[in-house]
Structure formats: structure tokens, C-alpha cells
Amino acid sequence: MLCGGTISGMVVALSSVLKEVVENKDKVETYLAFGASRFEACKPIATEALRLALLPTINQMSVIGLISIPGMMTGALLGGSSLEQAAKLQMIIMFMINASTALAAIVATVLALLVIVDGEGRLRLDRIDSDEAWLWQVRDRAVGGVVHGVQGAGRKVIGLFRGRRDEDKQDEDAVDGVPQGQRDGERQPLLG
């Protein structure tokens, strides 16, 4: 639970930072040109990224216990602990989830902005790597090769069944082993 919320918060924060920096490049460069520090220039981007990253967990905290009893609290109640202890345990778990998500989103946002805006106040969009990682490229090639091999094998199998079906049809048309077009001295047309 802790890692899931943390990772999703980091992903939302980083994707928001990268999208906003690319879309608001002119605004950030204007702030930097007028003498703002890199943190002052990127403050609106960081604020929006953190708001988006923390919104799901804050919403989850606001309705906890109203819609359904959380799993940790249910387990504590079924285990025989008092209602007070179960509620305290659930509150501690929720605060830990929110704290870890907030901390991870803040660290990821600050590190991303430190990489994108360098120490001299220049926006470095060239540091954003839009290419797929080599691991994903290898995975895609391997999956593509497997799919291509399965398709080729499927075509061969279908071709074998079609060939047998055509042979069976010719055998059905033949009477006493003589094909239909060659009975009673008939000739098969050459181009037909």
C-alpha cells in the first residue's frame, strides 16, 4: 500500500512537471531572463505537479470510513482488537501513505526541476529523454519476433489444411480415380 501510493504520486508529479515545462517553456525562460532563480521560475509548475500528485490520496482520506470500512481496520476488528485501536491503526497507516506520497512527489519534482533548469538559469529541454529505454526496445523487438513467428506458423498450418481440403475436393470430384475434366476422353484446357 505504501509503495503503490508513493510510486503513483511520483509518476503523476513527474509527468506533470515534464508536460508543463514543455508547454510553458516561453514563460519559464522569460522568468529566468528577468533574473528569477530556477526555483522562482518553476514554482507554478512545481505547485501544480504536487497538487495533482497529492489529490488522490487527500480525496481518499476525506471519505475513508464513509463508503466502506478500510481493510486494515477490518482486519484489526476481526482479530479481536478494540474499535479505538483499529481506528488508530488505520489513521496511522493513512498518514504514512500520505506522508510517503508527499515526500516522494516533492523529491521527484525538485530533482526533475534541478535537471531541467541548470545552475546558470538555462532551460535544458535536451536533458528530457523522449526515447524509450533500451530495455523496453529489447522487449518490443522480442515480442515482435515472437508474434511474427506465431503468425508465420499459423499461416503454414492454415496452408497445410487448405492444401488437404483442395486435395480432398479433387478426390470427391474424381470418379474411379479419374479427375472430372479427363473423363471420356475430354481434355483439360491449357489456360483454363
Backbone as CSV, one residue per row, in Angstrom:
resi,resn,N_x,N_y,N_z,CA_x,CA_y,CA_z,C_x,C_y,C_z
1,MET,0.831,-1.190,0.000,0.000,0.000,0.000,0.870,1.246,0.000
2,LEU,1.925,1.197,0.770,2.810,2.356,0.877,3.538,2.602,-0.441
3,CYS,4.085,1.545,-1.020,4.832,1.697,-2.273,3.920,2.053,-3.435
4,GLY,2.730,1.484,-3.474,1.812,1.778,-4.573,1.425,3.241,-4.625
5,GLY,1.072,3.799,-3.483,0.719,5.219,-3.439,1.901,6.109,-3.743
6,THR,3.072,5.721,-3.247,4.280,6.513,-3.478,4.648,6.544,-4.952
7,ILE,4.627,5.388,-5.586,5.002,5.321,-6.999,4.001,6.070,-7.863
8,SER,2.720,5.909,-7.593,1.735,6.622,-8.413,1.842,8.131,-8.209
9,GLY,2.122,8.575,-6.990,2.318,10.003,-6.752,3.524,10.546,-7.494
10,MET,4.621,9.783,-7.508,5.818,10.212,-8.232,5.568,10.278,-9.728
11,VAL,4.870,9.292,-10.262,4.598,9.272,-11.702,3.736,10.461,-12.102
12,VAL,2.704,10.739,-11.329,1.836,11.879,-11.638,2.619,13.181,-11.555
13,ALA,3.442,13.334,-10.520,4.220,14.568,-10.357,5.213,14.752,-11.497
14,LEU,5.950,13.707,-11.836,6.947,13.826,-12.897,6.321,14.066,-14.260
15,SER,5.249,13.359,-14.564,4.612,13.586,-15.868,4.043,14.991,-15.953
16,SER,3.513,15.504,-14.853,3.001,16.871,-14.845,4.129,17.880,-15.015
17,VAL,5.245,17.679,-14.324,6.384,18.596,-14.451,6.891,18.621,-15.886
18,LEU,7.100,17.459,-16.468,7.641,17.402,-17.824,6.682,18.013,-18.838
19,LYS,5.399,17.735,-18.682,4.414,18.300,-19.611,4.345,19.814,-19.482
20,GLU,4.302,20.305,-18.254,4.194,21.753,-18.034,5.453,22.493,-18.479
21,VAL,6.623,21.906,-18.271,7.856,22.571,-18.699,7.893,22.694,-20.215
22,VAL,7.481,21.658,-20.912,7.479,21.722,-22.375,6.424,22.708,-22.867
23,GLU,5.232,22.697,-22.263,4.164,23.590,-22.717,4.425,25.050,-22.340
24,ASN,5.002,25.308,-21.167,5.237,26.677,-20.686,6.708,27.064,-20.773
25,LYS,7.380,26.587,-21.790,8.798,26.867,-21.964,9.062,28.368,-22.059
26,ASP,8.246,29.082,-22.819,8.447,30.524,-23.003,8.301,31.283,-21.686
27,LYS,7.313,30.895,-20.895,7.071,31.574,-19.621,8.243,31.370,-18.659
28,VAL,8.746,30.140,-18.581,9.871,29.848,-17.688,11.122,30.591,-18.152
29,GLU,11.364,30.600,-19.459,12.537,31.312,-19.975,12.427,32.814,-19.739
30,THR,11.215,33.360,-19.810,11.023,34.789,-19.530,11.348,35.093,-18.077
31,TYR,10.852,34.271,-17.157,11.180,34.456,-15.737,12.689,34.400,-15.514
32,LEU,13.330,33.414,-16.138,14.776,33.269,-15.973,15.527,34.458,-16.572
33,ALA,15.048,34.979,-17.698,15.703,36.122,-18.345,15.592,37.384,-17.499
34,PHE,14.511,37.520,-16.743,14.333,38.697,-15.895,14.985,38.535,-14.521
35,GLY,15.768,37.494,-14.336,16.557,37.367,-13.118,15.984,36.484,-12.033
36,ALA,14.921,35.768,-12.307,14.367,34.868,-11.295,15.281,33.654,-11.135
37,SER,15.341,33.143,-9.928,16.106,31.909,-9.721,15.337,30.751,-10.356
38,ARG,16.001,29.624,-10.470,15.316,28.500,-11.123,14.133,28.009,-10.309
39,PHE,14.182,28.158,-8.999,13.050,27.734,-8.179,11.896,28.721,-8.277
40,GLU,12.210,30.012,-8.381,11.153,31.013,-8.562,10.487,30.860,-9.926
41,ALA,11.276,30.559,-10.951,10.730,30.421,-12.299,9.846,29.186,-12.424
42,CYS,10.174,28.146,-11.682,9.440,26.881,-11.810,8.428,26.662,-10.695
43,LYS,8.231,27.636,-9.835,7.323,27.459,-8.699,5.896,27.116,-9.125
44,PRO,5.299,27.798,-10.145,3.935,27.405,-10.548,3.862,25.971,-11.079
45,ILE,4.901,25.553,-11.775,4.936,24.184,-12.315,5.021,23.174,-11.172
46,ALA,5.876,23.448,-10.200,6.031,22.531,-9.063,4.762,22.476,-8.224
47,THR,4.130,23.634,-8.031,2.902,23.669,-7.230,1.801,22.843,-7.882
48,GLU,1.651,22.996,-9.190,0.617,22.240,-9.909,0.924,20.742,-9.895
49,ALA,2.191,20.392,-10.061,2.573,18.974,-10.052,2.295,18.339,-8.693
50,LEU,2.629,19.041,-7.624,2.382,18.495,-6.285,0.893,18.423,-5.977
51,ARG,0.137,19.398,-6.449,-1.316,19.362,-6.241,-1.919,18.143,-6.926
52,LEU,-1.494,17.893,-8.167,-2.018,16.733,-8.894,-1.569,15.416,-8.265
53,ALA,-0.349,15.364,-7.763,0.171,14.123,-7.184,-0.510,13.776,-5.868
54,LEU,-0.862,14.790,-5.083,-1.431,14.535,-3.758,-2.953,14.491,-3.749
55,LEU,-3.575,14.902,-4.832,-5.038,14.954,-4.874,-5.705,13.599,-4.621
56,PRO,-5.271,12.498,-5.249,-5.946,11.212,-4.984,-5.863,10.760,-3.532
57,THR,-4.708,10.911,-2.899,-4.596,10.446,-1.512,-5.365,11.343,-0.554
58,ILE,-5.412,12.638,-0.829,-6.198,13.537,0.026,-7.684,13.231,-0.114
59,ASN,-8.121,12.968,-1.341,-9.526,12.586,-1.542,-9.841,11.274,-0.842
60,GLN,-8.909,10.350,-0.872,-9.112,9.063,-0.200,-9.238,9.262,1.309
61,MET,-8.440,10.158,1.865,-8.524,10.428,3.309,-9.847,11.083,3.687
62,SER,-10.389,11.901,2.796,-11.607,12.635,3.151,-12.836,11.735,3.222
63,VAL,-12.827,10.615,2.516,-14.014,9.753,2.517,-13.768,8.407,3.191
64,ILE,-12.627,8.243,3.840,-12.322,6.944,4.443,-13.320,6.639,5.562
65,GLY,-13.852,5.469,5.535,-14.811,5.049,6.544,-16.250,5.404,6.216
66,LEU,-16.480,6.317,5.283,-17.854,6.672,4.926,-18.450,5.676,3.947
67,ILE,-17.667,5.263,2.975,-18.177,4.379,1.934,-18.025,2.923,2.346
68,SER,-16.852,2.567,2.812,-16.615,1.201,3.285,-15.559,1.245,4.381
69,ILE,-15.521,0.208,5.167,-14.522,0.128,6.233,-13.207,-0.310,5.589
70,PRO,-12.120,0.424,5.831,-10.830,0.074,5.217,-10.345,-1.303,5.643
71,GLY,-9.528,-1.921,4.805,-9.071,-3.290,5.025,-8.271,-3.486,6.289
72,MET,-7.378,-2.561,6.603,-6.550,-2.700,7.803,-7.419,-2.645,9.057
73,MET,-8.395,-1.777,9.050,-9.291,-1.644,10.207,-10.162,-2.893,10.345
74,THR,-10.623,-3.417,9.230,-11.434,-4.631,9.259,-10.633,-5.795,9.824
75,GLY,-9.381,-5.926,9.383,-8.527,-6.998,9.893,-8.281,-6.882,11.384
76,ALA,-8.082,-5.651,11.855,-7.849,-5.454,13.292,-9.097,-5.788,14.092
77,LEU,-10.268,-5.408,13.579,-11.519,-5.714,14.287,-11.780,-7.210,14.321
78,LEU,-11.543,-7.887,13.190,-11.748,-9.332,13.159,-10.717,-10.061,14.016
79,GLY,-9.554,-9.450,14.200,-8.513,-10.041,15.041,-8.786,-9.896,16.529
80,GLY,-9.800,-9.124,16.892,-10.181,-9.028,18.285,-9.755,-7.756,18.985
81,SER,-9.169,-6.803,18.290,-8.780,-5.561,18.971,-9.989,-4.636,19.089
82,SER,-9.864,-3.651,19.937,-10.988,-2.740,20.170,-11.155,-1.805,18.973
83,LEU,-12.307,-1.170,18.928,-12.617,-0.248,17.839,-11.656,0.938,17.839
84,GLU,-11.302,1.420,19.031,-10.374,2.550,19.141,-9.007,2.201,18.577
85,GLN,-8.506,1.030,18.935,-7.193,0.615,18.437,-7.214,0.426,16.925
86,ALA,-8.288,-0.158,16.402,-8.395,-0.365,14.959,-8.441,0.971,14.221
87,ALA,-9.180,1.940,14.768,-9.263,3.260,14.140,-7.911,3.967,14.187
88,LYS,-7.202,3.866,15.318,-5.873,4.476,15.420,-4.904,3.847,14.421
89,LEU,-4.964,2.528,14.309,-4.100,1.831,13.365,-4.372,2.293,11.936
90,GLN,-5.643,2.412,11.580,-5.997,2.850,10.234,-5.550,4.292,9.987
91,MET,-5.699,5.154,10.977,-5.251,6.548,10.816,-3.738,6.616,10.628
92,ILE,-3.008,5.826,11.396,-1.547,5.818,11.264,-1.146,5.354,9.870
93,ILE,-1.793,4.295,9.389,-1.479,3.782,8.052,-1.778,4.836,6.989
94,MET,-2.931,5.498,7.084,-3.283,6.517,6.087,-2.322,7.703,6.138
95,PHE,-1.923,8.120,7.318,-0.959,9.220,7.422,0.403,8.810,6.854
96,MET,0.792,7.558,7.071,2.056,7.085,6.499,1.999,7.065,4.980
97,ILE,0.876,6.615,4.426,0.722,6.596,2.967,0.803,8.009,2.410
98,ASN,0.087,8.942,3.041,0.098,10.319,2.552,1.461,10.974,2.723
99,ALA,2.118,10.716,3.835,3.437,11.316,4.055,4.458,10.784,3.058
100,SER,4.434,9.481,2.806,5.396,8.919,1.852,5.113,9.406,0.435
101,THR,3.836,9.525,0.074,3.487,10.047,-1.248,3.929,11.496,-1.388
102,ALA,3.672,12.308,-0.363,4.061,13.722,-0.416,5.573,13.872,-0.492
103,LEU,6.291,13.131,0.333,7.748,13.234,0.338,8.340,12.793,-1.002
104,ALA,7.853,11.682,-1.537,8.368,11.189,-2.815,8.040,12.150,-3.952
105,ALA,6.836,12.719,-3.951,6.461,13.662,-5.009,7.294,14.935,-4.927
106,ILE,7.546,15.424,-3.712,8.367,16.634,-3.551,9.795,16.383,-4.028
107,VAL,10.378,15.274,-3.605,11.756,14.964,-4.004,11.850,14.776,-5.514
108,ALA,10.910,14.043,-6.104,10.940,13.816,-7.550,10.772,15.121,-8.319
109,THR,9.878,15.990,-7.862,9.657,17.270,-8.538,10.893,18.152,-8.458
110,VAL,11.484,18.263,-7.281,12.678,19.108,-7.121,13.836,18.573,-7.954
111,LEU,14.050,17.265,-7.933,15.143,16.689,-8.720,14.914,16.877,-10.215
112,ALA,13.681,16.715,-10.669,13.388,16.919,-12.091,13.645,18.364,-12.498
113,LEU,13.236,19.306,-11.657,13.456,20.716,-11.987,14.937,21.086,-11.901
114,LEU,15.698,20.451,-11.019,17.143,20.689,-10.965,17.838,20.200,-12.232
115,VAL,17.327,19.122,-12.809,17.920,18.600,-14.039,17.509,19.450,-15.241
116,ILE,16.255,19.871,-15.280,15.748,20.593,-16.448,16.275,22.029,-16.504
117,VAL,16.385,22.698,-15.359,16.918,24.063,-15.316,18.276,23.988,-14.632
118,ASP,19.335,24.314,-15.366,20.675,24.161,-14.796,21.042,25.320,-13.878
119,GLY,22.248,25.272,-13.320,22.697,26.246,-12.334,22.856,27.655,-12.879
120,GLU,23.041,27.791,-14.186,23.192,29.121,-14.783,21.866,29.716,-15.215
121,GLY,20.780,29.080,-14.890,19.465,29.616,-15.224,19.059,29.393,-16.665
122,ARG,19.490,28.289,-17.239,19.108,27.956,-18.615,18.170,26.757,-18.596
123,LEU,17.167,26.830,-19.430,16.230,25.716,-19.564,16.870,24.686,-20.480
124,ARG,17.025,23.467,-20.006,17.708,22.418,-20.766,16.725,21.312,-21.119
125,LEU,15.930,21.546,-22.154,14.963,20.533,-22.585,15.645,19.352,-23.262
126,ASP,16.909,19.534,-23.665,17.633,18.421,-24.274,17.919,17.308,-23.264
127,ARG,17.796,17.613,-21.993,18.020,16.598,-20.959,16.804,15.701,-20.749
128,ILE,15.688,16.078,-21.337,14.497,15.231,-21.263,14.620,14.201,-22.368
129,ASP,14.718,12.962,-21.999,14.895,11.882,-22.966,13.528,11.347,-23.342
130,SER,13.132,11.592,-24.586,11.817,11.125,-25.016,11.889,9.749,-25.670
131,ASP,13.108,9.225,-25.876,13.247,7.894,-26.455,12.917,6.840,-25.410
132,GLU,12.480,5.696,-25.911,12.204,4.592,-24.998,13.517,4.062,-24.433
133,ALA,13.470,3.542,-23.248,14.651,2.935,-22.645,15.046,1.697,-23.447
134,TRP,16.319,1.354,-23.429,16.793,0.231,-24.230,16.135,-1.071,-23.811
135,LEU,15.775,-1.177,-22.532,15.128,-2.396,-22.059,13.763,-2.573,-22.719
136,TRP,13.009,-1.470,-22.838,11.699,-1.544,-23.478,11.851,-1.815,-24.977
137,GLN,12.897,-1.275,-25.612,13.124,-1.542,-27.030,13.419,-3.017,-27.255
138,VAL,14.244,-3.608,-26.387,14.546,-5.042,-26.493,13.279,-5.857,-26.294
139,ARG,12.473,-5.463,-25.305,11.220,-6.173,-25.043,10.301,-6.110,-26.256
140,ASP,10.170,-4.926,-26.863,9.293,-4.777,-28.021,9.782,-5.603,-29.202
141,ARG,11.104,-5.633,-29.408,11.644,-6.446,-30.507,11.406,-7.934,-30.260
142,ALA,11.603,-8.371,-29.020,11.399,-9.787,-28.700,9.941,-10.179,-28.889
143,VAL,9.037,-9.343,-28.398,7.610,-9.632,-28.551,7.230,-9.610,-30.027
144,GLY,7.783,-8.649,-30.780,7.505,-8.588,-32.216,7.988,-9.837,-32.934
145,GLY,9.178,-10.336,-32.546,9.694,-11.561,-33.153,8.830,-12.765,-32.840
146,VAL,8.379,-12.867,-31.607,7.508,-13.984,-31.221,6.188,-13.912,-31.981
147,VAL,5.615,-12.723,-32.062,4.347,-12.557,-32.783,4.530,-12.902,-34.252
148,HIS,5.643,-12.445,-34.848,5.906,-12.744,-36.258,6.056,-14.253,-36.469
149,GLY,6.765,-14.932,-35.554,6.928,-16.379,-35.661,5.613,-17.128,-35.532
150,VAL,4.773,-16.703,-34.602,3.466,-17.351,-34.416,2.591,-17.130,-35.646
151,GLN,2.638,-15.916,-36.201,1.843,-15.645,-37.405,2.316,-16.510,-38.570
152,GLY,3.647,-16.636,-38.730,4.179,-17.469,-39.807,3.791,-18.928,-39.639
153,ALA,3.885,-19.435,-38.417,3.498,-20.827,-38.159,2.004,-21.022,-38.410
154,GLY,1.202,-20.029,-38.009,-0.240,-20.114,-38.252,-0.560,-20.152,-39.734
155,ARG,0.145,-19.349,-40.524,-0.081,-19.360,-41.981,0.284,-20.712,-42.583
156,LYS,1.390,-21.295,-42.100,1.798,-22.600,-42.620,0.770,-23.674,-42.280
157,VAL,0.275,-23.653,-41.054,-0.728,-24.639,-40.643,-1.998,-24.462,-41.460
158,ILE,-2.420,-23.220,-41.634,-3.625,-22.959,-42.436,-3.397,-23.392,-43.872
159,GLY,-2.186,-23.135,-44.397,-1.867,-23.566,-45.758,-1.909,-25.078,-45.896
160,LEU,-1.433,-25.814,-44.891,-1.485,-27.276,-44.931,-2.928,-27.771,-44.946
161,PHE,-3.779,-27.176,-44.103,-5.173,-27.590,-44.072,-5.878,-27.235,-45.367
162,ARG,-5.575,-26.096,-45.946,-6.194,-25.709,-47.220,-5.744,-26.640,-48.333
163,GLY,-4.459,-26.999,-48.316,-3.952,-27.923,-49.326,-4.633,-29.275,-49.223
164,ARG,-4.835,-29.785,-48.043,-5.532,-31.060,-47.855,-6.983,-30.945,-48.286
165,ARG,-7.607,-29.792,-47.980,-9.000,-29.600,-48.351,-9.140,-29.598,-49.880
166,ASP,-8.193,-28.952,-50.578,-8.231,-28.929,-52.041,-8.030,-30.330,-52.605
167,GLU,-7.104,-31.111,-52.005,-6.885,-32.486,-52.450,-8.132,-33.330,-52.203
168,ASP,-8.783,-33.154,-51.043,-9.997,-33.905,-50.737,-11.101,-33.556,-51.723
169,LYS,-11.199,-32.273,-52.097,-12.234,-31.848,-53.044,-11.983,-32.464,-54.415
170,GLN,-10.703,-32.517,-54.835,-10.382,-33.128,-56.121,-10.694,-34.620,-56.090
171,ASP,-10.431,-35.269,-54.957,-10.737,-36.692,-54.839,-12.239,-36.936,-54.898
172,GLU,-13.050,-36.013,-54.327,-14.502,-36.166,-54.376,-15.020,-35.992,-55.798
173,ASP,-14.398,-35.081,-56.555,-14.826,-34.832,-57.930,-14.425,-35.973,-58.860
174,ALA,-13.381,-36.702,-58.506,-12.902,-37.775,-59.370,-13.792,-39.006,-59.218
175,VAL,-14.055,-39.641,-60.342,-14.825,-40.883,-60.344,-13.873,-41.994,-60.775
176,ASP,-13.743,-42.995,-59.971,-12.834,-44.111,-60.207,-11.393,-43.640,-60.392
177,GLY,-11.005,-42.587,-59.665,-9.629,-42.111,-59.716,-9.329,-41.222,-60.907
178,VAL,-10.316,-41.003,-61.789,-10.088,-40.146,-62.956,-10.702,-38.787,-62.665
179,PRO,-9.924,-37.695,-62.756,-10.487,-36.375,-62.495,-11.625,-36.047,-63.440
180,GLN,-12.516,-35.147,-63.018,-13.744,-34.848,-63.740,-13.477,-34.358,-65.158
181,GLY,-12.495,-33.518,-65.349,-12.243,-32.959,-66.677,-11.609,-33.945,-67.628
182,GLN,-11.141,-35.109,-67.171,-10.452,-36.051,-68.045,-11.263,-37.319,-68.278
183,ARG,-12.542,-37.283,-68.042,-13.378,-38.454,-68.275,-13.782,-38.516,-69.747
184,ASP,-13.952,-39.691,-70.235,-14.455,-39.963,-71.579,-13.664,-39.207,-72.641
185,GLY,-12.373,-39.156,-72.478,-11.532,-38.556,-73.497,-11.544,-37.040,-73.515
186,GLU,-12.182,-36.432,-72.550,-12.174,-34.962,-72.519,-10.776,-34.475,-72.189
187,ARG,-10.443,-33.356,-72.759,-9.141,-32.773,-72.487,-9.280,-31.599,-71.543
188,GLN,-8.290,-31.428,-70.742,-8.232,-30.293,-69.824,-7.717,-29.090,-70.612
189,PRO,-8.401,-27.917,-70.521,-7.892,-26.746,-71.244,-6.540,-26.317,-70.666
190,LEU,-5.653,-25.834,-71.542,-4.311,-25.462,-71.118,-4.298,-24.181,-70.286
191,LEU,-5.095,-23.199,-70.645,-5.085,-21.914,-69.957,-6.333,-21.718,-69.123
192,GLY,-6.926,-22.709,-68.642,-8.178,-22.543,-68.035,-8.350,-22.545,-66.633
